[in-house]
Amino acid sequence: MTEGDAVRDQAAMSELSHRFGVAEPDLATPLHGLTWDERDLHCEKHTEFSTYLWCASLDPVTGEPCGENPFMHGFGFVA
């Protein structure tokens, strides 16, 4: 989503931490994440790419993830 660009990874995680009102993660480590309202977003940096994992509870009626999808709003993501 950030095409392996470390600067874009850092900008994305910083923007998300501000949007969800949580402290910024330690971006110097290859694995870092955010936790807010019983949801988690993890980023793992590799040499030429990064992986993101979003974990959220599922709505018992719709089966859809609860809360705002962190991938739905710009910040340079290619998604």
Backbone as XML, in Angstrom:
<?xml version="1.0"?>
<chain id="A" units="angstrom">
  <residue number="1" name="MET">
    <atom name="N" x="0.819" y="-1.198" z="0.000"/>
    <atom name="CA" x="0.000" y="0.000" z="0.000"/>
    <atom name="C" x="0.857" y="1.254" z="0.000"/>
  </residue>
  <residue number="2" name="THR">
    <atom name="N" x="2.005" y="1.175" z="0.630"/>
    <atom name="CA" x="2.911" y="2.324" z="0.602"/>
    <atom name="C" x="4.096" y="2.037" z="-0.304"/>
  </residue>
  <residue number="3" name="GLU">
    <atom name="N" x="4.013" y="0.958" z="-1.058"/>
    <atom name="CA" x="5.018" y="0.552" z="-2.037"/>
    <atom name="C" x="6.406" y="0.386" z="-1.427"/>
  </residue>
  <residue number="4" name="GLY">
    <atom name="N" x="6.468" y="-0.014" z="-0.140"/>
    <atom name="CA" x="7.749" y="-0.271" z="0.508"/>
    <atom name="C" x="8.544" y="0.968" z="0.862"/>
  </residue>
  <residue number="5" name="ASP">
    <atom name="N" x="7.958" y="2.128" z="0.725"/>
    <atom name="CA" x="8.630" y="3.393" z="1.005"/>
    <atom name="C" x="8.548" y="3.675" z="2.510"/>
  </residue>
  <residue number="6" name="ALA">
    <atom name="N" x="9.683" y="3.647" z="3.192"/>
    <atom name="CA" x="9.718" y="3.838" z="4.645"/>
    <atom name="C" x="9.138" y="5.186" z="5.065"/>
  </residue>
  <residue number="7" name="VAL">
    <atom name="N" x="9.354" y="6.221" z="4.267"/>
    <atom name="CA" x="8.820" y="7.549" z="4.590"/>
    <atom name="C" x="7.293" y="7.526" z="4.513"/>
  </residue>
  <residue number="8" name="ARG">
    <atom name="N" x="6.746" y="6.850" z="3.500"/>
    <atom name="CA" x="5.283" y="6.737" z="3.378"/>
    <atom name="C" x="4.713" y="5.867" z="4.494"/>
  </residue>
  <residue number="9" name="ASP">
    <atom name="N" x="5.421" y="4.806" z="4.893"/>
    <atom name="CA" x="4.984" y="3.991" z="6.029"/>
    <atom name="C" x="4.870" y="4.850" z="7.284"/>
  </residue>
  <residue number="10" name="GLN">
    <atom name="N" x="5.921" y="5.611" z="7.547"/>
    <atom name="CA" x="5.944" y="6.452" z="8.743"/>
    <atom name="C" x="4.831" y="7.492" z="8.690"/>
  </residue>
  <residue number="11" name="ALA">
    <atom name="N" x="4.631" y="8.120" z="7.538"/>
    <atom name="CA" x="3.576" y="9.127" z="7.401"/>
    <atom name="C" x="2.199" y="8.505" z="7.610"/>
  </residue>
  <residue number="12" name="ALA">
    <atom name="N" x="1.988" y="7.312" z="7.055"/>
    <atom name="CA" x="0.692" y="6.629" z="7.202"/>
    <atom name="C" x="0.423" y="6.294" z="8.665"/>
  </residue>
  <residue number="13" name="MET">
    <atom name="N" x="1.391" y="5.715" z="9.352"/>
    <atom name="CA" x="1.197" y="5.347" z="10.750"/>
    <atom name="C" x="1.033" y="6.591" z="11.628"/>
  </residue>
  <residue number="14" name="SER">
    <atom name="N" x="1.753" y="7.661" z="11.322"/>
    <atom name="CA" x="1.607" y="8.905" z="12.078"/>
    <atom name="C" x="0.208" y="9.485" z="11.891"/>
  </residue>
  <residue number="15" name="GLU">
    <atom name="N" x="-0.257" y="9.526" z="10.645"/>
    <atom name="CA" x="-1.595" y="10.068" z="10.377"/>
    <atom name="C" x="-2.667" y="9.231" z="11.069"/>
  </residue>
  <residue number="16" name="LEU">
    <atom name="N" x="-2.529" y="7.908" z="10.993"/>
    <atom name="CA" x="-3.510" y="7.040" z="11.648"/>
    <atom name="C" x="-3.504" y="7.222" z="13.159"/>
  </residue>
  <residue number="17" name="SER">
    <atom name="N" x="-2.331" y="7.342" z="13.760"/>
    <atom name="CA" x="-2.278" y="7.515" z="15.217"/>
    <atom name="C" x="-2.958" y="8.813" z="15.624"/>
  </residue>
  <residue number="18" name="HIS">
    <atom name="N" x="-2.799" y="9.872" z="14.835"/>
    <atom name="CA" x="-3.463" y="11.145" z="15.134"/>
    <atom name="C" x="-4.968" y="11.021" z="14.930"/>
  </residue>
  <residue number="19" name="ARG">
    <atom name="N" x="-5.385" y="10.368" z="13.852"/>
    <atom name="CA" x="-6.817" y="10.217" z="13.565"/>
    <atom name="C" x="-7.534" y="9.437" z="14.663"/>
  </residue>
  <residue number="20" name="PHE">
    <atom name="N" x="-6.899" y="8.385" z="15.171"/>
    <atom name="CA" x="-7.540" y="7.550" z="16.185"/>
    <atom name="C" x="-7.204" y="7.978" z="17.615"/>
  </residue>
  <residue number="21" name="GLY">
    <atom name="N" x="-6.414" y="9.056" z="17.755"/>
    <atom name="CA" x="-6.137" y="9.610" z="19.078"/>
    <atom name="C" x="-5.271" y="8.732" z="19.962"/>
  </residue>
  <residue number="22" name="VAL">
    <atom name="N" x="-4.294" y="8.068" z="19.351"/>
    <atom name="CA" x="-3.384" y="7.221" z="20.123"/>
    <atom name="C" x="-1.950" y="7.673" z="19.887"/>
  </residue>
  <residue number="23" name="ALA">
    <atom name="N" x="-1.058" y="7.259" z="20.779"/>
    <atom name="CA" x="0.345" y="7.629" z="20.648"/>
    <atom name="C" x="0.956" y="6.980" z="19.408"/>
  </residue>
  <residue number="24" name="GLU">
    <atom name="N" x="1.875" y="7.693" z="18.789"/>
    <atom name="CA" x="2.572" y="7.134" z="17.628"/>
    <atom name="C" x="3.443" y="5.968" z="18.067"/>
  </residue>
  <residue number="25" name="PRO">
    <atom name="N" x="3.525" y="4.925" z="17.231"/>
    <atom name="CA" x="4.376" y="3.789" z="17.579"/>
    <atom name="C" x="5.845" y="4.133" z="17.392"/>
  </residue>
  <residue number="26" name="ASP">
    <atom name="N" x="6.716" y="3.281" z="17.913"/>
    <atom name="CA" x="8.152" y="3.416" z="17.703"/>
    <atom name="C" x="8.432" y="2.991" z="16.261"/>
  </residue>
  <residue number="27" name="LEU">
    <atom name="N" x="8.585" y="3.952" z="15.397"/>
    <atom name="CA" x="8.736" y="3.675" z="13.971"/>
    <atom name="C" x="10.139" y="3.212" z="13.600"/>
  </residue>
  <residue number="28" name="ALA">
    <atom name="N" x="11.047" y="3.171" z="14.572"/>
    <atom name="CA" x="12.417" y="2.732" z="14.294"/>
    <atom name="C" x="12.525" y="1.209" z="14.240"/>
  </residue>
  <residue number="29" name="THR">
    <atom name="N" x="11.518" y="0.513" z="14.741"/>
    <atom name="CA" x="11.553" y="-0.947" z="14.745"/>
    <atom name="C" x="10.863" y="-1.497" z="13.495"/>
  </residue>
  <residue number="30" name="PRO">
    <atom name="N" x="11.235" y="-2.679" z="13.044"/>
    <atom name="CA" x="10.615" y="-3.233" z="11.838"/>
    <atom name="C" x="9.170" y="-3.677" z="12.044"/>
  </residue>
  <residue number="31" name="LEU">
    <atom name="N" x="8.749" y="-3.907" z="13.290"/>
    <atom name="CA" x="7.376" y="-4.300" z="13.581"/>
    <atom name="C" x="6.808" y="-3.324" z="14.599"/>
  </residue>
  <residue number="32" name="HIS">
    <atom name="N" x="5.746" y="-2.642" z="14.224"/>
    <atom name="CA" x="5.131" y="-1.688" z="15.142"/>
    <atom name="C" x="3.628" y="-1.667" z="14.891"/>
  </residue>
  <residue number="33" name="GLY">
    <atom name="N" x="2.891" y="-1.107" z="15.829"/>
    <atom name="CA" x="1.451" y="-1.109" z="15.671"/>
    <atom name="C" x="0.748" y="-0.061" z="16.497"/>
  </residue>
  <residue number="34" name="LEU">
    <atom name="N" x="-0.563" y="0.043" z="16.265"/>
    <atom name="CA" x="-1.447" y="0.955" z="16.973"/>
    <atom name="C" x="-2.585" y="0.148" z="17.553"/>
  </residue>
  <residue number="35" name="THR">
    <atom name="N" x="-3.078" y="0.559" z="18.705"/>
    <atom name="CA" x="-4.261" y="-0.064" z="19.298"/>
    <atom name="C" x="-5.220" y="1.041" z="19.711"/>
  </residue>
  <residue number="36" name="TRP">
    <atom name="N" x="-6.491" y="0.905" z="19.337"/>
    <atom name="CA" x="-7.516" y="1.874" z="19.708"/>
    <atom name="C" x="-8.865" y="1.153" z="19.731"/>
  </residue>
  <residue number="37" name="ASP">
    <atom name="N" x="-9.709" y="1.508" z="20.668"/>
    <atom name="CA" x="-11.080" y="0.988" z="20.762"/>
    <atom name="C" x="-11.179" y="-0.500" z="20.422"/>
  </residue>
  <residue number="38" name="GLU">
    <atom name="N" x="-10.356" y="-1.314" z="21.035"/>
    <atom name="CA" x="-10.369" y="-2.766" z="20.821"/>
    <atom name="C" x="-10.064" y="-3.174" z="19.375"/>
  </residue>
  <residue number="39" name="ARG">
    <atom name="N" x="-9.324" y="-2.334" z="18.667"/>
    <atom name="CA" x="-8.864" y="-2.653" z="17.313"/>
    <atom name="C" x="-7.353" y="-2.470" z="17.282"/>
  </residue>
  <residue number="40" name="ASP">
    <atom name="N" x="-6.710" y="-3.169" z="16.367"/>
    <atom name="CA" x="-5.257" y="-3.094" z="16.239"/>
    <atom name="C" x="-4.869" y="-2.966" z="14.769"/>
  </residue>
  <residue number="41" name="LEU">
    <atom name="N" x="-3.809" y="-2.228" z="14.522"/>
    <atom name="CA" x="-3.211" y="-2.155" z="13.198"/>
    <atom name="C" x="-1.717" y="-2.371" z="13.376"/>
  </residue>
  <residue number="42" name="HIS">
    <atom name="N" x="-1.185" y="-3.366" z="12.696"/>
    <atom name="CA" x="0.236" y="-3.696" z="12.794"/>
    <atom name="C" x="0.896" y="-3.481" z="11.438"/>
  </residue>
  <residue number="43" name="CYS">
    <atom name="N" x="2.116" y="-2.985" z="11.470"/>
    <atom name="CA" x="2.900" y="-2.780" z="10.257"/>
    <atom name="C" x="4.240" y="-3.480" z="10.449"/>
  </residue>
  <residue number="44" name="GLU">
    <atom name="N" x="4.628" y="-4.263" z="9.459"/>
    <atom name="CA" x="5.937" y="-4.914" z="9.483"/>
    <atom name="C" x="6.706" y="-4.472" z="8.248"/>
  </residue>
  <residue number="45" name="LYS">
    <atom name="N" x="7.859" y="-3.836" z="8.490"/>
    <atom name="CA" x="8.681" y="-3.337" z="7.387"/>
    <atom name="C" x="9.679" y="-4.406" z="6.951"/>
  </residue>
  <residue number="46" name="HIS">
    <atom name="N" x="9.733" y="-4.635" z="5.656"/>
    <atom name="CA" x="10.701" y="-5.540" z="5.052"/>
    <atom name="C" x="11.621" y="-4.684" z="4.185"/>
  </residue>
  <residue number="47" name="THR">
    <atom name="N" x="12.583" y="-5.261" z="3.538"/>
    <atom name="CA" x="13.527" y="-4.484" z="2.730"/>
    <atom name="C" x="12.830" y="-3.737" z="1.599"/>
  </residue>
  <residue number="48" name="GLU">
    <atom name="N" x="11.993" y="-4.434" z="0.841"/>
    <atom name="CA" x="11.385" y="-3.783" z="-0.325"/>
    <atom name="C" x="9.870" y="-3.629" z="-0.247"/>
  </residue>
  <residue number="49" name="PHE">
    <atom name="N" x="9.261" y="-3.983" z="0.883"/>
    <atom name="CA" x="7.816" y="-3.806" z="1.034"/>
    <atom name="C" x="7.461" y="-3.796" z="2.521"/>
  </residue>
  <residue number="50" name="SER">
    <atom name="N" x="6.218" y="-3.438" z="2.812"/>
    <atom name="CA" x="5.686" y="-3.472" z="4.174"/>
    <atom name="C" x="4.374" y="-4.227" z="4.152"/>
  </residue>
  <residue number="51" name="THR">
    <atom name="N" x="4.070" y="-4.901" z="5.243"/>
    <atom name="CA" x="2.780" y="-5.567" z="5.365"/>
    <atom name="C" x="2.001" y="-4.908" z="6.495"/>
  </residue>
  <residue number="52" name="TYR">
    <atom name="N" x="0.685" y="-4.809" z="6.304"/>
    <atom name="CA" x="-0.215" y="-4.246" z="7.299"/>
    <atom name="C" x="-1.256" y="-5.284" z="7.666"/>
  </residue>
  <residue number="53" name="LEU">
    <atom name="N" x="-1.589" y="-5.366" z="8.950"/>
    <atom name="CA" x="-2.609" y="-6.278" z="9.430"/>
    <atom name="C" x="-3.542" y="-5.496" z="10.338"/>
  </residue>
  <residue number="54" name="TRP">
    <atom name="N" x="-4.826" y="-5.446" z="9.973"/>
    <atom name="CA" x="-5.849" y="-4.767" z="10.766"/>
    <atom name="C" x="-6.701" y="-5.827" z="11.440"/>
  </residue>
  <residue number="55" name="CYS">
    <atom name="N" x="-6.830" y="-5.758" z="12.754"/>
    <atom name="CA" x="-7.637" y="-6.703" z="13.517"/>
    <atom name="C" x="-8.774" y="-5.944" z="14.202"/>
  </residue>
  <residue number="56" name="ALA">
    <atom name="N" x="-10.003" y="-6.419" z="14.012"/>
    <atom name="CA" x="-11.170" y="-5.792" z="14.629"/>
    <atom name="C" x="-12.221" y="-6.861" z="14.893"/>
  </residue>
  <residue number="57" name="SER">
    <atom name="N" x="-13.047" y="-6.604" z="15.894"/>
    <atom name="CA" x="-14.170" y="-7.496" z="16.157"/>
    <atom name="C" x="-15.154" y="-7.423" z="15.002"/>
  </residue>
  <residue number="58" name="LEU">
    <atom name="N" x="-15.912" y="-8.507" z="14.811"/>
    <atom name="CA" x="-16.934" y="-8.535" z="13.770"/>
    <atom name="C" x="-18.301" y="-8.220" z="14.369"/>
  </residue>
  <residue number="59" name="ASP">
    <atom name="N" x="-19.084" y="-7.449" z="13.634"/>
    <atom name="CA" x="-20.455" y="-7.157" z="14.030"/>
    <atom name="C" x="-21.240" y="-8.467" z="13.994"/>
  </residue>
  <residue number="60" name="PRO">
    <atom name="N" x="-21.925" y="-8.826" z="15.083"/>
    <atom name="CA" x="-22.631" y="-10.104" z="15.111"/>
    <atom name="C" x="-23.785" y="-10.199" z="14.114"/>
  </residue>
  <residue number="61" name="VAL">
    <atom name="N" x="-24.312" y="-9.061" z="13.677"/>
    <atom name="CA" x="-25.437" y="-9.068" z="12.739"/>
    <atom name="C" x="-24.956" y="-9.110" z="11.291"/>
  </residue>
  <residue number="62" name="THR">
    <atom name="N" x="-24.036" y="-8.208" z="10.953"/>
    <atom name="CA" x="-23.606" y="-8.092" z="9.557"/>
    <atom name="C" x="-22.380" y="-8.942" z="9.222"/>
  </residue>
  <residue number="63" name="GLY">
    <atom name="N" x="-21.609" y="-9.291" z="10.246"/>
    <atom name="CA" x="-20.374" y="-10.031" z="10.002"/>
    <atom name="C" x="-19.247" y="-9.149" z="9.494"/>
  </residue>
  <residue number="64" name="GLU">
    <atom name="N" x="-19.478" y="-7.839" z="9.430"/>
    <atom name="CA" x="-18.472" y="-6.879" z="8.977"/>
    <atom name="C" x="-17.627" y="-6.412" z="10.159"/>
  </residue>
  <residue number="65" name="PRO">
    <atom name="N" x="-16.382" y="-5.996" z="9.914"/>
    <atom name="CA" x="-15.553" y="-5.466" z="11.000"/>
    <atom name="C" x="-16.203" y="-4.233" z="11.634"/>
  </residue>
  <residue number="66" name="CYS">
    <atom name="N" x="-16.107" y="-4.134" z="12.954"/>
    <atom name="CA" x="-16.655" y="-2.990" z="13.685"/>
    <atom name="C" x="-15.704" y="-1.796" z="13.568"/>
  </residue>
  <residue number="67" name="GLY">
    <atom name="N" x="-16.267" y="-0.605" z="13.543"/>
    <atom name="CA" x="-15.470" y="0.612" z="13.547"/>
    <atom name="C" x="-14.955" y="0.993" z="12.178"/>
  </residue>
  <residue number="68" name="GLU">
    <atom name="N" x="-14.220" y="2.107" z="12.174"/>
    <atom name="CA" x="-13.692" y="2.660" z="10.928"/>
    <atom name="C" x="-12.570" y="1.806" z="10.360"/>
  </residue>
  <residue number="69" name="ASN">
    <atom name="N" x="-12.650" y="1.529" z="9.089"/>
    <atom name="CA" x="-11.602" y="0.809" z="8.379"/>
    <atom name="C" x="-10.439" y="1.778" z="8.156"/>
  </residue>
  <residue number="70" name="PRO">
    <atom name="N" x="-9.254" y="1.496" z="8.722"/>
    <atom name="CA" x="-8.133" y="2.433" z="8.587"/>
    <atom name="C" x="-7.611" y="2.559" z="7.156"/>
  </residue>
  <residue number="71" name="PHE">
    <atom name="N" x="-8.017" y="1.673" z="6.261"/>
    <atom name="CA" x="-7.529" y="1.709" z="4.888"/>
    <atom name="C" x="-8.434" y="2.504" z="3.946"/>
  </residue>
  <residue number="72" name="MET">
    <atom name="N" x="-9.493" y="3.095" z="4.455"/>
    <atom name="CA" x="-10.488" y="3.737" z="3.594"/>
    <atom name="C" x="-10.158" y="5.184" z="3.232"/>
  </residue>
  <residue number="73" name="HIS">
    <atom name="N" x="-9.154" y="5.800" z="3.843"/>
    <atom name="CA" x="-8.906" y="7.226" z="3.629"/>
    <atom name="C" x="-7.469" y="7.511" z="3.232"/>
  </residue>
  <residue number="74" name="GLY">
    <atom name="N" x="-7.215" y="7.721" z="1.991"/>
    <atom name="CA" x="-5.968" y="8.210" z="1.441"/>
    <atom name="C" x="-4.657" y="7.947" z="2.153"/>
  </residue>
  <residue number="75" name="PHE">
    <atom name="N" x="-4.016" y="9.003" z="2.628"/>
    <atom name="CA" x="-2.663" y="9.085" z="3.175"/>
    <atom name="C" x="-1.644" y="8.320" z="2.341"/>
  </residue>
  <residue number="76" name="GLY">
    <atom name="N" x="-1.767" y="8.448" z="1.029"/>
    <atom name="CA" x="-0.753" y="7.914" z="0.135"/>
    <atom name="C" x="-0.831" y="6.430" z="-0.114"/>
  </residue>
  <residue number="77" name="PHE">
    <atom name="N" x="-1.822" y="5.738" z="0.460"/>
    <atom name="CA" x="-1.947" y="4.306" z="0.221"/>
    <atom name="C" x="-2.375" y="4.055" z="-1.208"/>
  </residue>
  <residue number="78" name="VAL">
    <atom name="N" x="-1.848" y="3.018" z="-1.783"/>
    <atom name="CA" x="-2.195" y="2.625" z="-3.148"/>
    <atom name="C" x="-3.466" y="1.801" z="-3.167"/>
  </residue>
  <residue number="79" name="ALA">
    <atom name="N" x="-3.807" y="1.160" z="-2.039"/>
    <atom name="CA" x="-4.950" y="0.257" z="-1.927"/>
    <atom name="C" x="-6.003" y="0.590" z="-2.918"/>
  </residue>
</chain>
